[in-house]
Amino acid sequence: MTIDIAKADFIEGIAKGMAVLESFDTERQRLNATLAAERAGLTRAAARRHLLTLAHLGYLETDGSYFWMSPKVLRFSGTYLSSSRLPRTLQPSLNRLAAQTGEWFSVVVLDGDEVVIVARSGSPSTPTRVLAYGLHLGARLPAHAMSTGRVLLAAMSGAELTRWLKGRTLPRLTPHTITQAKALRDEIAKVRAQDFCIATEEHEIGVQALAIPLRNMQGKTVAALNVVLSGTMRSDAVIERELLPHLQTAAHEVRSLL
C-alpha cells in the first residue's frame, strides 16, 4: 500500500536509488549503467552514480562494468519475513495442508502488477522437487496469469480494477495466458462470483493452481492462499472436489488471526 505525501517530504534521491535497485530482476541479473538507466528511467550518468553508491554500501557487487545484487539485499526480505505478522501467523496452516495433501501451498500478496510469495510450505512427499514455477519466498510473478493474482484482483472494486488495467500490458507467457483486458475482466468476475480461481498452464506449461482469498474478520481480503500442482493434468472438477475444501477450511481457521 502506498501513501500520498507532500512534495516537500518526497526525497527524490531515495526514489531514484530504489528505482535502480528494482531494475534488477530474473531477466536482467547483471546491469551496466546504460541498461540500468533504460530500466529506471534515468540518465546514464545518474544511473552510474546510483550504481556506484549502492555498490559502495554493499547492496551491489561489480566487476567495474556490470553490477549485480549482493546477499546484503536479503536483509530487507529477511527482516520482513521474520517480523511480519502475516507469514508467521499462516506458516502452521501451510505446514498442516502440506502434510495432509502432499502438495505445495503458498500465501501471496499483490504488489503492483505482480504477486509476491510471503509464506510457503514444502511438500513432504517430494521434498527435493523444484518447480520453475517460482515457489521460493519472495518470488514475484505476473498477477494476470496467476490464480492468486486473479483472486486478489477480484477483491478490488470495479473502479479499482479499471485503474489497475488501464494502459497495462498483459504478456503472453504460454499459449493459454489471457492477454486481453476484457477477457481478464470477465475471468475476474467469474472468480469473484465463485470465490476461488483455478488457472491451468497460464503461467507455465504443465502447472495448475487453485487459489482462494484470505479475509480478516472485517471481510477484507489481505492475501491469497493457493496450491500448485504439476505433472498429470487434473480437471477443474477434480481439483475443486479434492483440494478446495482443504483451502477453505484453512482460510476459515485463520480468519480471526488476520
C-alpha positions as CSV (number, residue, x, y, z in Angstrom):
1,M,0.0,0.0,0.0
2,T,1.3,3.4,-1.0
3,I,0.5,6.7,0.6
4,D,0.3,10.3,-0.7
5,I,2.8,12.7,0.8
6,A,3.6,16.4,0.3
7,K,6.1,17.2,-2.4
8,A,8.4,18.7,0.3
9,D,8.5,15.4,2.1
10,F,9.5,13.4,-1.1
11,I,13.2,12.6,-1.3
12,E,13.9,12.2,-5.0
13,G,17.3,10.7,-4.4
14,I,16.0,7.7,-2.5
15,A,13.3,7.2,-5.1
16,K,15.9,7.1,-7.9
17,G,18.1,4.8,-5.9
18,M,15.3,2.4,-5.3
19,A,14.3,2.5,-9.0
20,V,17.9,1.4,-9.9
21,L,17.8,-1.4,-7.3
22,E,14.4,-2.5,-8.6
23,S,15.7,-2.6,-12.2
24,F,17.4,-5.9,-11.4
25,D,15.2,-9.0,-11.9
26,T,15.4,-12.6,-13.0
27,E,15.6,-11.5,-16.7
28,R,18.4,-9.0,-16.1
29,Q,20.5,-10.1,-13.2
30,R,23.6,-8.1,-14.3
31,L,23.3,-4.5,-15.5
32,N,25.7,-1.8,-16.6
33,A,24.9,1.9,-16.4
34,T,23.3,2.1,-19.8
35,L,20.9,-0.8,-19.1
36,A,20.1,0.4,-15.6
37,A,19.4,3.9,-17.0
38,E,16.9,2.5,-19.5
39,R,15.2,0.4,-16.9
40,A,15.0,3.0,-14.2
41,G,14.1,5.9,-16.4
42,L,17.3,7.9,-15.6
43,T,20.2,9.4,-17.4
44,R,23.2,7.2,-17.8
45,A,25.2,9.5,-15.6
46,A,22.6,9.4,-12.8
47,A,22.3,5.6,-13.0
48,R,26.0,5.2,-12.8
49,R,26.2,7.3,-9.6
50,H,23.4,5.3,-8.0
51,L,25.0,2.0,-9.0
52,L,28.4,3.1,-7.6
53,T,26.7,4.3,-4.4
54,L,24.8,1.0,-3.9
55,A,28.0,-0.9,-4.6
56,H,29.8,1.2,-2.0
57,L,27.1,0.5,0.5
58,G,27.4,-3.2,-0.2
59,Y,24.0,-3.8,-1.9
60,L,25.6,-4.5,-5.3
61,E,28.7,-6.2,-6.5
62,T,30.6,-5.1,-9.6
63,D,33.4,-6.1,-11.9
64,G,33.9,-2.5,-12.9
65,S,31.5,-2.5,-15.8
66,Y,28.5,-4.6,-14.8
67,F,26.7,-4.7,-11.4
68,W,24.6,-7.4,-9.7
69,M,22.9,-7.8,-6.4
70,S,24.8,-8.9,-3.3
71,P,23.5,-11.0,-0.5
72,K,23.1,-7.8,1.6
73,V,19.8,-7.1,-0.2
74,L,18.3,-10.1,1.6
75,R,18.3,-8.1,4.8
76,F,15.1,-6.4,3.7
77,S,13.3,-9.6,2.8
78,G,14.7,-11.4,5.9
79,T,13.5,-8.7,8.2
80,Y,10.1,-8.7,6.6
81,L,9.6,-12.4,6.8
82,S,10.8,-12.6,10.4
83,S,8.9,-9.6,11.7
84,S,5.7,-9.5,9.6
85,R,2.7,-11.0,11.3
86,L,1.1,-12.5,8.2
87,P,3.8,-15.1,7.3
88,R,4.3,-16.1,11.0
89,T,0.6,-16.5,11.5
90,L,0.0,-18.6,8.4
91,Q,3.0,-20.9,8.5
92,P,1.5,-23.6,10.7
93,S,-1.6,-23.8,8.5
94,L,0.6,-24.2,5.4
95,N,2.6,-26.9,7.0
96,R,-0.6,-28.7,8.0
97,L,-2.0,-28.5,4.5
98,A,1.2,-29.9,3.0
99,A,1.2,-32.8,5.5
100,Q,-2.5,-33.6,4.7
101,T,-2.2,-33.5,0.9
102,G,1.5,-33.8,0.0
103,E,1.2,-30.7,-2.3
104,W,2.8,-27.3,-2.3
105,F,1.0,-24.3,-0.7
106,S,1.8,-20.6,-0.7
107,V,0.5,-17.3,0.7
108,V,0.7,-14.5,-1.7
109,V,0.1,-10.7,-1.7
110,L,-0.4,-8.2,-4.6
111,D,2.3,-5.6,-5.3
112,G,1.5,-3.6,-8.4
113,D,1.3,-5.8,-11.5
114,E,2.9,-8.8,-9.6
115,V,2.1,-11.1,-6.8
116,V,4.7,-11.9,-4.2
117,I,5.1,-15.1,-2.2
118,V,5.4,-14.2,1.5
119,A,5.0,-17.7,3.0
120,R,5.2,-21.2,1.6
121,S,5.2,-24.9,2.6
122,G,7.4,-27.7,1.5
123,S,6.0,-30.9,0.0
124,P,6.5,-33.8,2.4
125,S,6.1,-36.3,-0.4
126,T,8.7,-34.8,-2.7
127,P,10.9,-32.6,-0.5
128,T,13.6,-32.1,-3.1
129,R,11.3,-31.3,-6.1
130,V,12.0,-27.9,-7.6
131,L,9.5,-26.2,-9.9
132,A,10.4,-23.5,-12.4
133,Y,7.0,-22.0,-11.4
134,G,8.9,-20.0,-8.8
135,L,7.8,-21.2,-5.4
136,H,10.6,-19.7,-3.4
137,L,9.9,-17.0,-0.8
138,G,9.9,-13.5,-2.3
139,A,9.3,-14.8,-5.8
140,R,7.5,-12.2,-7.9
141,L,5.1,-13.5,-10.5
142,P,2.8,-11.7,-13.1
143,A,-0.6,-11.2,-11.4
144,H,-2.7,-11.5,-14.6
145,A,-1.5,-15.1,-15.2
146,M,-1.7,-16.4,-11.6
147,S,-4.6,-17.9,-9.7
148,T,-3.6,-15.8,-6.7
149,G,-3.4,-12.7,-8.8
150,R,-6.9,-13.1,-10.0
151,V,-8.2,-13.8,-6.5
152,L,-6.6,-10.6,-5.3
153,L,-7.8,-8.6,-8.3
154,A,-11.3,-9.9,-7.6
155,A,-11.2,-8.2,-4.2
156,M,-10.9,-4.8,-5.9
157,S,-13.9,-2.6,-6.7
158,G,-14.8,-2.1,-10.3
159,A,-13.2,1.3,-10.3
160,E,-10.0,0.0,-8.8
161,L,-9.8,-2.9,-11.3
162,T,-10.3,-0.4,-14.1
163,R,-7.4,1.7,-12.9
164,W,-5.3,-1.4,-12.5
165,L,-6.0,-2.5,-16.1
166,K,-5.6,0.9,-17.7
167,G,-2.7,1.0,-20.0
168,R,-1.3,-2.2,-18.7
169,T,0.3,-4.8,-20.9
170,L,-0.7,-8.4,-20.2
171,P,2.3,-10.5,-21.5
172,R,1.6,-13.9,-23.1
173,L,3.6,-16.5,-21.1
174,T,2.1,-19.6,-22.6
175,P,-0.4,-20.3,-25.4
176,H,-3.1,-20.4,-22.6
177,T,-2.4,-17.0,-21.0
178,I,-5.2,-14.4,-21.1
179,T,-3.7,-11.3,-22.6
180,Q,-6.8,-9.2,-23.4
181,A,-8.2,-6.8,-20.8
182,K,-11.8,-7.7,-21.4
183,A,-11.2,-11.4,-21.2
184,L,-9.3,-10.9,-18.0
185,R,-12.1,-8.7,-16.5
186,D,-14.6,-11.5,-17.4
187,E,-12.4,-14.1,-15.7
188,I,-12.1,-12.0,-12.6
189,A,-15.8,-11.5,-12.5
190,K,-16.2,-15.3,-12.5
191,V,-13.6,-15.6,-9.7
192,R,-15.4,-13.0,-7.7
193,A,-18.7,-14.9,-8.1
194,Q,-17.3,-18.4,-7.2
195,D,-14.8,-17.1,-4.6
196,F,-11.9,-19.2,-5.9
197,C,-9.8,-19.5,-9.1
198,I,-8.3,-22.4,-11.0
199,A,-5.6,-21.5,-13.5
200,T,-4.3,-24.2,-15.9
201,E,-1.0,-23.7,-17.8
202,E,-1.3,-19.9,-18.0
203,H,2.0,-19.1,-16.3
204,E,3.9,-22.3,-17.1
205,I,3.1,-25.4,-19.2
206,G,2.3,-28.4,-17.1
207,V,1.4,-26.4,-14.0
208,Q,-2.1,-25.9,-12.5
209,A,-3.0,-23.8,-9.4
210,L,-6.0,-23.3,-7.2
211,A,-6.4,-20.1,-5.1
212,I,-8.8,-18.6,-2.6
213,P,-8.9,-15.3,-0.8
214,L,-7.8,-15.0,2.9
215,R,-10.0,-12.5,4.6
216,N,-9.9,-10.9,8.1
217,M,-12.9,-10.6,10.4
218,Q,-13.9,-7.4,8.7
219,G,-14.2,-9.2,5.4
220,K,-11.2,-7.6,3.8
221,T,-9.0,-9.7,1.6
222,V,-5.5,-9.5,2.9
223,A,-3.8,-12.2,0.9
224,A,-4.4,-15.3,-1.2
225,L,-3.8,-18.9,-0.4
226,N,-3.0,-21.4,-3.2
227,V,-1.9,-24.9,-4.0
228,V,0.3,-25.6,-7.0
229,L,0.1,-28.8,-8.9
230,S,2.4,-30.2,-11.6
231,G,2.7,-33.4,-13.6
232,T,-0.5,-35.1,-14.5
233,M,-3.2,-32.6,-15.5
234,R,-6.4,-32.7,-13.5
235,S,-9.8,-31.5,-14.4
236,D,-11.2,-28.4,-12.7
237,A,-13.9,-30.6,-11.1
238,V,-11.3,-32.9,-9.6
239,I,-9.2,-30.0,-8.3
240,E,-12.3,-28.4,-6.8
241,R,-13.5,-31.6,-5.2
242,E,-10.2,-32.8,-3.8
243,L,-8.4,-29.6,-2.8
244,L,-10.8,-26.7,-2.4
245,P,-12.3,-27.9,0.9
246,H,-8.8,-28.1,2.4
247,L,-8.1,-24.4,1.5
248,Q,-11.5,-23.2,2.6
249,T,-11.1,-24.9,6.0
250,A,-7.7,-23.3,6.5
251,A,-9.0,-19.9,5.5
252,H,-11.8,-20.2,8.0
253,E,-9.5,-21.3,10.8
254,V,-7.1,-18.4,10.3
255,R,-9.6,-15.6,9.7
256,S,-9.7,-14.4,13.3
257,L,-5.9,-14.2,13.3
258,L,-5.6,-11.9,10.2
